[in-house]
Amino acid sequence: MTEPTYPERLDDALRRVPLPTPTLWPATRTNTYLLGDRQLCVVDPAPSDAEHQRTLRDHLRALARDGVETVALVLTHHHADHVGATAWLATELRLPVLAHPETAARLPGLVDRLLQDGDALPCDGPAWTARHTPGHAAGHHVLVRAADGAVVAGDMVAGIGTILVDPDEGSMRLYLQSLELLHSLAPSVLYPAHGFELRPAVAALERYLEHRHARAAAVLQRVAAGDRIPEEMVPHIYQDTPAHMYAAAALSVLAMLRMHQEEGRVSHDGAHWFLRADPA
């Protein structure tokens, strides 16, 4: 199989540049997407090291020599493996940075224009629209091309590995609601930040929802069985997960527990979790 030449042309108005980032294993790269044909929005300028930042800049300069103008940098959310080149590239190429207000609040001084749910991006070709999909992060956006149902999905889904919902900055309840929103849009293809595209997209989202609901049910079962902290639950629920990933799995369990607490199924005494019907 021939290695693609980057930026990889996915269709007439979408390109992809995967570059190394300090992201969550087993992923090792974050996809930067170039939306538009002759006027581009650069989604998630991700690399944090100077070599790969220069690589991304040089790709954009090469396109400029062919008459393709970069008009904006767009962030799906604030996480470090999505924004590493943003400040440097904005200065190098004199570009505005667009993001959701919650993302802007977490990146003080970086964002020039706020993107609200339903706002159109300033690239050319078929229109791309930002849709607010909180859960993985409060300011998470996906980008939807209504003309054909393509979605640049950020960290809503992954083509490699899984999506972590950190309970200290995300919400499993909102993440599941955002998955339902994406499902309701009936996308044709999902372009994730890590790994390759997911097709058929609706079936992929249904698998995500089924998997997360099964995990949520398993967490309740472990509380009913007498487990009182996430670390006790992980070996039972994540038997398919390597032990070195148990710390991340415990965060997912905690995110599930907090969702169950919000929805009235469990309670927390400051140290331990109980079914609401259980005496603390």
N, C-alpha and C positions, 0 to 999 in steps of 0.2 A: 504494500500500500504506500503510495507516494505521500510524503509529508506535505501538508498544505502550506502555501505561501501566505504570509501575513502582511497586511490584514486579510483574513480569509473572507471571501465574498460569499455570504449566505444567500442573498438574493439581490435584486437590483437596487435596494435601498437599505441594506443591512450588512455590516461587516463585523468580524470578531477578531480580537487580539488577546489571546491568553498569555499572561505573564506571571512569573513566580511572585508569590506573596507569602507572608507569615500567617497562613490560614489554618483551619482546623483539619487535622489528618482525617481521612486519607487524601483529601484535596491538597494540592501543592501550588495551584495557580488560581488566579481570579480572572474571569473573562471581562475585558473592556469591550463594550459594544459601540460601534459607530453607526448612528441612525441617520438616514438620509442618503441622497445620491451625490449632489454637488454642494450642499450646505449641511454640515454634519453637527450633530450633538454627540459628544463623547460621554458615554455612560460608565461611571465608576472607573476613573483613572486611578488604578489600584496600586501599582508597585511602590514600595517604600525605599528601595535601594537605588542609588544614583544610576547604575548601569541600565537597569530596566526602565527607569524614568526616561533616560535619554533615548532608549529604543522606541518607546511610545511616541515621544516628541518627533523623532526622526521619521517614523511612519506617517505622522500627520504632515510634516513638512514635505515629504515625498508626494503625498496626495495633493498638497497645495500647488506643487509644481505642475500638476496635471489639471489645475483649475478647480480643485475641490477644496472649499473653504470650511474651516472649523469655526462654528459660531457660538458654542457654549459647552460647558462641562456640566453634567447632570449626575447627581448622587442618588442612588436608591436608598441609602441609609448611611449612618455615620461610622460604622465599624472600620477599624484600622486597615483591614485587608481589602477595603473598597475605596479608600480615599487617599492612599499613601502619596500619590503623585499630584494631588489636586492643587495644593497651594503653589508648588513649584511650576506646574504646567500652566496654571492661570497667569502667573507672572511671565513665564517664558513666551507665551503666545498671546498674552493680553486678552484673556477670555473671561467672561462672567461665569459664576458658579450658581447653579440652580438646585434647590432642594426643598423638602418639606420644612415648615417652621420648627417641628420637633428636632429635625436633623440640624437645622441652623443653630438651635439653642445649645446643642452638644458640640458644635464646632465654631466657637465664638470668632467672629471676624472673617470667616472663610466664605460664607454664602452671600451672594450679591442679590439674588432674586428668589422670593419664596414661591414654591410650587404648591398649589392647593389641589385637592381632589377634583379631577375633571379638567385641569389646565392642559392646553396643547403645548407641545414642545416646538422650538423655533427652527427645526430642521425642515428640509424640503421633502418632496415626494409624498406618499400617502401619510396622513396625519397620525402622529403618536400622541397619546393622552396619558397623563399621570393618573394613577388610581391609588389612593391611600390604602395600604394593607398592613396595619399595625399588628404587632404580636411578636415577631422576631426582634423588632425594634419599634419604638413608638412612632418614629418618622418614616417608616418603610414605605416606599412607593414601588409599584410595578408600572411598566410602560406598555400600553396596549395600542396595537394598530388595528383599528376596527375594520379596515378594508379587507383584511384576510384572517383576522383572529390571532395574529402573532403576538406573543407577550414576552417582553424582556423581564424576567421574573425576579432578579436580584437573589435574595436568600429566602424566598418563599418555598422554593423546591431546590433540589440539587441533582445534577447529573452524575455526581460521585459523592459517596458519603451520605450524610444526613444533615438536617437542619437542627441546630441547637437553639432552644428557647431558654435563655438565662433568666431565671425568675427575678433577679435583681434589676433587670432593665427591660424585660419583655413580659408578655402575658400569654399563657397557653390558651386562655379563653378567647382572647382577641386573635391569636394566630389561627385558631380553628375557624373563627368567623371569617377571617380573611381568605382562608382556603375555600370556604363556602362561596364567598363573593367571586373568587376566580372561577370556580366551577360554574357559577351561574352565567358567566360571560361566554361559556362554551368555546374556549380558545382552541385554535387549530394546532399550535405548537408552543412549547414553553422553552425559552432560552435562559437557562440558569446562570448564576455567577460562577458556578464551579461545575466543570464537566460539560458534557454535550447535551444537545437539545432532547426534550422528552416528547415523543409522539407514540400513540395518540394522546393529546394533552388531557382531555377529559378523563380518560381511563387512569392516567397517572395521578390526577388530583383525587380521584375516587380511591385509589390505593393509599394515598397519603392520609386521607380522612379515615379510612377503615383502620389503618395502622395506628394512628394517634388515638382513636376511640378505643381500640383494643388495649393499648398501653394504659389509657385512663381507667378502664375497667379492671385491669390487672393491679393497678395501684390501690384501688378500693378493696380488692380481694386481699391484698397483703395487709392493709390496715385491719380488716375484719379478722385476719389470721393472727393478729397480735403484733405485727411489726409496728414500731413507733417512730422510727427515723428513716430517712431515705436510704442511708447506707445499708440498713438491714434488708430493704426491699430489692435493691439492685441485683444481687446474684440470682434471685428468683425470677425477676421480670426480664432481665437482660442476659439470658443464658446464651444468646447468639452473639454476644459482644465481648471482645477481648478485655481482659482484666485491666489493662492499662487505660481503657476508656471508661472505667467505672466512675471516676470523678465527674466526667461530663454527664454520664447517665444519671448520677445522683442529682445533678442540677435539673435534668428533665423530670425526674420524679418529683422534685420539690415544686417545679412549675405546675405539674399535674395536681399535686396536693393543694396548692394555692387556688387553682381553678375549682377544685372540689369544695374548698372552704368558701369561696365566693358564691358558689351555687348551693351552699347549705348542707353538704353531705358529710363534711368532716369538721373537726374543731382542733385547735392547737392551744396547749397550755403554756407555751413559751419554750418548751423543750421537746414535747412529744405530740404525736398525732393520734386522734381517736375518731371513730365513727360518731356522728352527732348523737346517735342513740346510746352510745356507750357512756358510763360514768367516767369522768376524767380521773 
